[in-house]
Amino acid sequence: MRILQLHVDYIEYFPVSKEITDAESLKFNEKQRLEDTVVILMSIEKGDEDTMIFDIVSEIKDYLEKIKAKSVLLYPYAHLSSNLESPKKAFELLIKIEKSLFQASSQSEITINRAPFGWTKTLEFKVKGHPLAENSRSFYRKDVIHTKSIEENKEFLDSCHDIDETEGVSEALKTEKNLRSDWYILDTMGNLVKHNEFKFDKSQKNLEKLLSYEIVKKRVVDEQPPHVKLMRKLGISDYEPASDSGNMRYYPKGRLLKSLLEQFVTRKVSDYGGLEVETPIMYDSHHPSMESYFNRFPARQYSIKSDHKELFLRFAACFGQFLMTKDFQISYKNLPLKLYELTRYSFRREKSGELVGLRRLRAFSMPDCHGFCRDMDQAKSEFIKRFHLSISVVEEIGLSTRDDLEMAIRFTKDFYNQNKQYVHDLVSNFGKPVLVEMWDERFFYFTLKWEFNFIDNLGKASALSTDQIDIENSERYGITFVDEDGDKKHPIILHNSPSGAIERVIFALLEKSAKLMREGKVPYLPLWLMNTQVRIIPIRDEFIPQCKEVLGVLKANSIRGDIDDRDDTLSKKIREAEIEWIHYVVIIGEKEVANNTISIRERLTKKNYSENITELVTLIRDQVKEKPFLPINLQEYLSKRPRIAS
């Protein structure tokens, strides 16, 4: 079921004619008008059933509570879906939802209204202007998760798989469609519990959503996630109509944000010991190692032709680094050897229905660090180090492993039985239960893989950091090292992205902010990633020289500031700084000049106070610590900047 909740100043509708033969009888054959109400446009889809009513009613009640509304209109609306239930079943479920909502709201003094079912109606409404005025949701059956066997629901699962067998699809991707797994929850005490027997508590809602997402594998996005609106509003990025879908444009703020993240991750990998390299973005599709690896990697590709060669654009940095390492002369003393590249760009021809905003793209920047290890013991030891590296990276970026991320770990049954304590220690280091996917036999080139997943506001999971233990590709690519006995051996390879794709990190930060907005809290991006960290506002033009002096102090201390010298009122300038999510606003007028101080407004704490510029510099530098710095990527005077239509 799909619903769109709209908080409106008013709505008017009038039944014109019957849309279906079994349209319900009208109670009122005249124009209806409601004011200051929530309109819930509803499309009931095939397979929707009574078990979903509780979640739907809970969502509606939560929404009404957040926006402090006391009136609701249930409005049957077929245009949110192309997979509609039969009119008879849809009407029966609609009536049940209405009754359940009425019963659940009986103590809340909420007025429940419903537009007639099966009628063509004229419709006019005005949506309010606050951030929560528009709210869309999708609801799915949960029975798949709680059955004794996923195989019992094979027909339903197959209907949810949106696999597109088209040109450029690897054998791995085709096989992945039919790959069946056993799913468990593994807690920090080492208890492995079947997925349908685990009792999720309130703190584990996102882990439960991750389980549902992985089992159903419904990757297609039904509605626009909130980060899309935010990336436009903040002037970060947008779609590029002149390019292929999933290839984005980045405005100056977005380019700076990406650059800072790229520099930060690269510096962290360098401190860990990664050696930065660069490899080509296209390869011969029929190179022996390429063709073999391609069919072991679940990804779609872009194909091109040049000089009678069939080429493909890389979907990872793996093969470039493998081909490079093949030509190295390596001793066991050189291991573990760690190569790193931030690929700008990697290319994957994701299906169009899965492309939305920055969550899933066809061209993306991926920090990719491969570790070449002597044996499994060294690989497992290095794997733990990289696990902690990844935690450090995401935490310092601004995502919490405790609150924002869920972990999934995947392995073969044999690997788990031989390495139980090792796996348990890994989960214990994460600090909360994780999702487990276990295979009877290994199909992919890795024997163990983990990833950190971010659950967005639509309940979709997106993998960020990841690492894999690869036991195939060193032999496939002819990579060898000489051991202490002088024999040539193949190393074990680790595949680590400590952050995941840079664009997906931005997606996660924006979706986290959207969640804060939904909860009535102040949304923000981390201070070190803001293009403008301090906005300086003169009360009158005569104070611009003093503003310039303050800006000079900020620049000398590697702090990005700008001056709002436009011909607008002070209140409007402050309001626009709030809209841009700027953390600190400095106001300079007669009092500030006379006292050699500045007036500071802190957006997150809502504090207003006077201080000298040195104290503000100290405050900001304490927050950004040793993060990378780049100069502001826009004109310092706002009057000189172009406007970006949002």
N, C-alpha and C positions, 0 to 999 in steps of 0.2 A: 504494500500500500504506500502511496505517496501523498503527502499533504504539504500545503503551502500556507503558513500562518501569517496573516497580515493584520497589523494593528492600524485601524483606520479611523479617521475623523468621522466618516460617515460611509454608508453603503446604501444604494437604492437598487432594487431589482423588481422585475415585473414578469410573471409567466405569460408568454405569448402564445405558444402552441405546444401540443404534445410531441415529444421527440421520439417516444417509443409507445407502442400500443398499450403496454401495461403501466403507463404513468400513473402515479398515485393521484387520488382526488384532491382538489384544492380546498384548503380551509379558507383562504382569502383570495378572491379574484380581483386584486387591486395592487397598486404599487406599494411595496414595503420599504420602509426606511429605518435604519438603525444608526445610532450615533455613538462614537467612542466605544467601538466594539472590536473584537478579534474575529476576522473572517477566516475560516479554515476551509480552503479549497481541497477537496478530497477525491482521489482516484483509487477505487478498489480494484485490485488486480487478481488475475487467476491464481488460485492457490491460497489467497488470504482467508484466514479462518478465525474462530473465536479466541484461540490461544493468544492472538496478537492484541486483543482489546485492552488488556491491562497496561501494556507498554504505551499504546496510543493514548489512552486516557491519562496516564501518568505524565506523558510528554506535554499534553495540552494543559494540564493543571500546573505543571512546572513553568510553562511559558506564561500563563495568566498571572502566576504569582510574581514572576520576575518583572513584568511590565505593569503590575498593579491594575490589571483590567478586571472588570466585573461582569462582562457580557461577552457571549460567544455566538457566532452563527456558523453552523455546519452547512457547507455548501457543496453538494455533489458536483464534481467538475471532471469530466472525462478526459480533458486535454492534457493532463499531466503524464499520461501513459498510453502506450499503444497495445498493452497487454491486459485489456479490461476483462473483469469477471462478467458473467451473464447478468443481465439486469435483475432477475429475480434474486439470485444469491447476493448480489451487491446491495440491493435494497434491504434484505434481511440483516446483513451485517451492519449496515448503516444504522438501522433502528436499534440494534443491540449496543452499538457504540454510543448512540444518543442516550439510551436508558442508563448505561453504565456511567457516563459522564454526569448525568443528572444525579444519580445516587451518590457518586463520589464528591459532588459539589454541594450537596444538600445543606451542609453546615457552613458553607462559604458565602452564601448569598450571591451566587453567580447565576445569571440568567442564561438559559440555554435556548437557542433558537435554531431552526433548521429550514433551509430552503427546500421547496418541493422537488421530489425525485422524478426524473423522466421528462422534464419540461424544458423547452427552449425559452430562455429568459433574456430580457434586456438587463444590462448590468453596468452600474457606475459606482465608483468608490474613490476615495482619496486616502492614500497611505500616509501615516504620520512620518515625521522626519528623523526620529531618533534611531540609533544604531541597531536596536533589536526589533524594529518595526516589521522586518521581513525575515522569515525563518522557515526554511524548508527541511523536511525530514522524509526518510524512507524507512519502512518497516518490513521485516522478513520473518518467515516462519523459523522457529527455533528448534523444531523437532529433530532436525538433522544432527544437531550437536549432542542431543541427549539419548539417542538410540543406542542399542547394544553394539551395533556394528554399522560402520559406514557403508559396507557393502549392501546392507538392507535398503539403503537409500540411493543406490546407484543410478536409478532412473532420474531421480530428482537432481542429483549432483551433475549428471551429464547434461541436463537441461540448463544448468547454471554455467557450464563451461562454454566460454565464448571463444573457442579456438578457431583461428582463421588459417586454414592450410593453404598458404599462398607461396608465391615464389620467394626464395631466400629463407625458408624455414628449415632449421637444422633437424637432424634425426633426434637429437636430445629433446628438442621442443615438442616434436610429435609424440615421442614416447612419454614425456612428462604429462601429457593429457590423460593417459591411461594409467599412470603410475599410482599405485595404491600404497598408503602408508598406515602405520599404527601411530596413534596420537596419544600423548600422555602429558601430564603436568609433573614436573620434577621440582620439589621444594628444596630449601636450603639445608635440610637435614638429610637429604639423600633419598627421600621417599618418592618412588615413581608410581604415580596413580593414573589409571586409565582416564581418558579425557571425560567420559560420561559419568565417572564416579567421583570426580573431584568436586568439592563444595566450595564455590567461589564466594568470597565475602565482598563487602562493599568496596574495599580498597583494591579489589582485583577485577573491576569491571572492564578495564582496558585489556587485561590478559584474556578475559572471556571473549572480548571482541576480536582479538587476534586469532584465537582458536576458531571462531566462527568464520572469519575472513579466509583463513587458510584451508578450512575444510570445504567451504562452498566454492572458493576460488572465483568469486564474482568480481572481476577486475574492472568491468565497465562502470563508468561514473554516471549516475542517474541525474545528478544535479550539480550545480556549480558550488564548489567548496568556498568558504568565506575568504580564504587567503587571496583569491583572485581579485575580489573587490579591493582588498587592502593593498596588494602590490600595485594596483593602478592608482589608488588614492594617495599613496605615499610616493608615487613617481619612481618606482623601482624597476618595473618591467611590464611588458604587455605582449600580446600576440603580434606576429608579423604576417599580415595577410599576403605579402608578396613572396613568402617563403613556403616551404613544406610545413605541414602541421608539426607541432612539437619543436620548432625552432623559434626561439624568442628574441625579442629586442630588449636591450637593457639601457635604461636612461642613465644619466650621470650618477645619480644616487645608487642605482643598482650596480653599476660598474665598480664604484668604489667599494660597496659592500662585498661584492664578489672578490675583488682584489685583496681586501683585508683578510677574508676567510682563507683564500688560497695561500697567502703569505703565512698566515698563522699555522695552518696544517703542515705546510712545507717545512716551516721552522721546527715544529714538534717532531716530524719524522727525521729531520736532519740531526736534532739532538739525540734521537734514539739510535742514530748510526746509519740512516738511509743515505745512499749515494744517488744524487739526482742525475737522471739521464733524459734523453729525448729520443723518441722513435717515430717512424712515419705514421701517417694516418690512413694509408691504404696499402693493401697487400694482394698478392696474386691468389685468386680463389683456388687455383689448382696446384699450388705449391704443396708437396706431399704432407708436410706437418700441418699446414693450414687446413687442408681439406679434412684431415683426420680430427684435428682439434675442434673445428667448426661443428662437426657432428657429435661432439661431446659437450657442447656448451649451449644451454637453452636460450638462444637469442635470435632475433630476426635482423637482417642486415640490409644495408644499401649496396647495390651492385652497380658498377660502372664499367665501361670498356675504354681501353686506351692502347694504341699500338698493337692491336690484335690480341690483347690480353684481357681476360675477365678479372676485374679487381673488385674488392669490397672495402668499404670504409670500416675501420676498426671499431669493434664494440667493446674493447677493453685494451689495456696496455700489455696484457699477458704475452701475446706472441712476439711483440717487438722486443720485450725484455728477454724472452726465452731465446730468440735468435741471436741476440747480442751475447748472452751468457754462454751460448754454445761455442762461441769463438774465443772465450776466455781460457787461459790455462790456470786451473784452480787446484790448490792444494787443500787438504783437510784443515790446514792451519788457517786458511782464509775464511773458513765457515764458522758461524753463519754469515753468508754474504747477503747484503740487503740493498736492492736496487729500487729506486723510487722515481715515479713520473706523475706529474699532475697533467692529465690529458685534457687539453682544450682543443678539440673536443673528441669525445667518444660518441659513436652513432649506433642507435638501435631503432629499427623500424617497428616501434610499438604500434599496436592497433589503434585506429583513430578513436574508438569509443573509450579508450583508456587515457587519452591525452587530455589533460585539463590543468591549466595554470602551470605551476612549477613542480607539481607532484611527480608527474611522469612525462618525460621528454624524449624526443628523438635525437637531440644533440645536447650533450651535457659535459660538465667538467668533473673528472673523477680522479681524486688522489689515489694512487695505486702503488702499493709497496710489496714487492715479492722478496721473500726470504728463502735462501737456498741452504738447506741444513744437511748435516752429515748423516744422520740416522733419525729414527723415530723419537728416541730419547731427547736428542737436541731439538727436534722439531717441537715436541711438546713443551719443553722448557721455554723456547722462544715464543711459542704460541701464547703462553701465560703473560710474558712481557708485553706482547702486542695487545693483549686483552686490556691490560692496565693502561697502556698508551691510548687506546681507543676511549676508555672511560674518561681519562684526563682530557682528551680533545673535546668530546661532546659536552662535558661539564663546564670547561672553560669557555666554550662557545656560548653557552647559556641554556643548555638543555639538561635536565636532571634525570639521572638513571632511576632515581626513586619515584619521581612524580610524572615524568614525561615519556619514558621509554619502557618498552617491554622486550624481553629477550626470547628468541627462538634458537634452539640448538638441534642439529640434524646429524644423524649418524646411522651406521649399520648396526644390526643386532650384535654381530661379532665384535665390532670395535667397542661397543658399550660393555659387553660381558668381560672383555679383556682390560678395560680401562675405567671401571666404575668409579673408583676413588678419584681419579683424575677429573672425570666429568663432574662429579659431585663438588670437588674443590672449585671448579670453574663457576658453577652455579652459586656456590657459597660466596665467592668473590663478588658476584653481581648483587647479592643481598636480598633477593626475593624470588618467589617461584617463577619458573620459565616454561615455555611451551616446548615440547619434545616431538620431533618427527623421527620415527625409527623405521628403517627398511630391512627386510629380510636379506636382500642382496644389494650390493653396491651397483648402481648404474652410472652415476656421474664420476668424474675423475677424482673427486675428493671423498675421504672417508669420514671426515668430521667438518662441520661448518656451524658457525653461530652468526647471528646478526641482531643488532638493536633495531627495534621497530617503533616508529612513531604512529600513534592512532589519531587520525584527524577528526574534525568535527562531524564528518559523515560516517564515522566508524570504519574507514578504510585504513589498512596498515601499509606503511611504507618503510622499507629497509634503509637504514643509514649505515652505521659502522658494520663491518663484517670481516671475517677471516675464515680460511679454509686450509685443511691439510690435504695437499695434492700428492698422490702417490703414483701418478701416471705420466705426467708431461715431461719430466726430465728425460725419460727413456724415449718418448715420442720425438723430442727435439734433439736428442743426441747430446744432452748436457751431462758432462762428467767431471769428477774431481779425482785426484790421486790420493789414496789413503796412506797411512804410515808404512804399509807393506809394499807400496809402489804399485798397487792395483788400481785400475780405474773403476769407479762406482758412480751410480746415479744418485744425485741428492734428492731429498724430499723438499717440495716447494710449498711455501705458505703464501696465500693470497690475501693481503690485508688492505682494506680502505678504512683508515681510522675515523673518518667522518661520514663516508658515503659521498654521493654527488653533492657538489657545492650548491647547486640550485635547489636540491631537495632539503638541504640544511636551511636555506632561506624559507622554503615552504613550511618547514616545521616551526620555525620561529614565528612566522606570521599566523599559522594555525593556532599556536600556543597563545598568541595575543588575542585572536578571535575568541578563544575559549574564555580568556579573562574578561573580555567584553560581555560575553554571554552571562557570566557570573556577576556582572555589575562592577567589575574591578577595572583598574587603569591598564590599558594595553601599552606595550612598549617593545622596543628593540634594545638589545644591550648597548650601553653608552659607547663602547669602543667601536661599534659598527655604524654609528650614526654619522651621516655626512656632515650635519651641523650638530655639534655638541653643545654650543652656547650661541643663543640668538641675542644680539645686542640691539636695544631699542632706544633711540633718543626721544625724549619727550617733545623736543622741538629741533628743527634743523640746526640751530646754533650750537647744539651739543654734539654734533657729528664729529668734530675734531677730538673730543674726549672719548667718544666711542672708538675712534680709530686707534687711539692710544691703548685702550683696553684690548682691542683686537691684536695689536702688536705684541702685547704681553702673552696673550694666549698662544699665538703662533710661535713665539720664542720658546714656549714650553710644550710644543707638539700637541696643541689642543685646537680642534677645528671650530672656528667661529665665523659668524657673518653679521652684517649690519642691515637692519630693516630701515632703509632711508626713504621708503615710499611715502607718498602723500596720502596717508590714511590715518585714521584715529588711533590712539594708543590702544583702546580696547580691541579694535579689529586686528591690530598687529599681534597682540597677546593671544587672541583667539586663533589666528592662523598658525602661530607657533605651537599651540596646543594640537591643532589639526595635524601638524607635521610630526607630532610626538617628540618634540625637542625637549630634552631633559632639563636644561637650564636656560632661563630667560633673564637677561641683565637689563635693567632700566636705568637710564642716566638722565638726570635733570638738574635743576638748580641746587637742591639739597645735597645730592650726591657729589657734585663738583665742589661745593663749598666745604664739605666734610671729607673730601678725598676718599669716598666710599662708592660702592655700587649697591643697588637694590636687586636682590636675587629672588626669583620665583622658581621653586623646585616642582616639577610636574608630578613626580611620583609620590612625594610626601605631602604635597600641597602647602609646603612651608613658604613663607615670605619673610625675608629678613635683610638687614643691611650688613655688609661686610667689606673688607678690602679685597682687591683682586688677588692678592697672594694667597689668601685663605681659600678662594674658589679654585685656584690652580692646584693647591694641595689636595683639596677634596676630590677633584676630577682625576688627578694622577693616581691617587690611592685606589680609585675604582678601576681604572683601565690597566693598572699595573704595567706589566712588560708586554702588553699586546702590540702588534705591529701598528705603525702610524703612517698615514699618507696625508698629504695636504687636501683641503677641501676640493671637491670636484665640481664646483659651480662658482659663478662669480661671487665675490665676497659682499658686494652690494646688491640687495634684492631688486633694486630698480633696474639693474642691468640684465636680469635673468629673463629668459623666455618662459612663457607659461606652457605647461604640458597639460593637454586636455585629458581629464580622467573620466 
